[in-house]
Amino acid sequence: MTDVKANTGTLHPLFHPAAHYASPADVLNDGELSAPEKRIILSSWASDMFAVESCPALREIPGMDHTIRLADILAALRQLDGGDDDPPPGGIPMRLRRPWAAAQQR
């Protein structure tokens, strides 16, 4: 990880979010950011650019002293969309109906 030496009081959170937020929940709970600004920060953190090479489910954000789970970032993005925190359930496998199979059943 990189060691960012910056005066966090003078940096804009949108341009240097790692200097202001320690987790996706911190981003969501910031009342000064709009939903699109929160989405920008969280989406940038979810980027493959920050994926830990040996563990792609983790993100290593420059300026943070810890890794963040991709699942936590995606859950925060779902909350912004007004969805629940759980991913949608899996569907029932469906077979495409074949016209020739229907004709054989008659």
Secondary structure, 3 states (H helix, E strand, C coil): CCCCCCCCCCCCCCCCHHHCCCCHHHHHCCCCCCHHHHHHHHHHHHCHHHEECCEEEEECCCCCCCCEEHHHHHHHHHHHCCCCCCCCCCCCCCCCCCHHHHHHHC
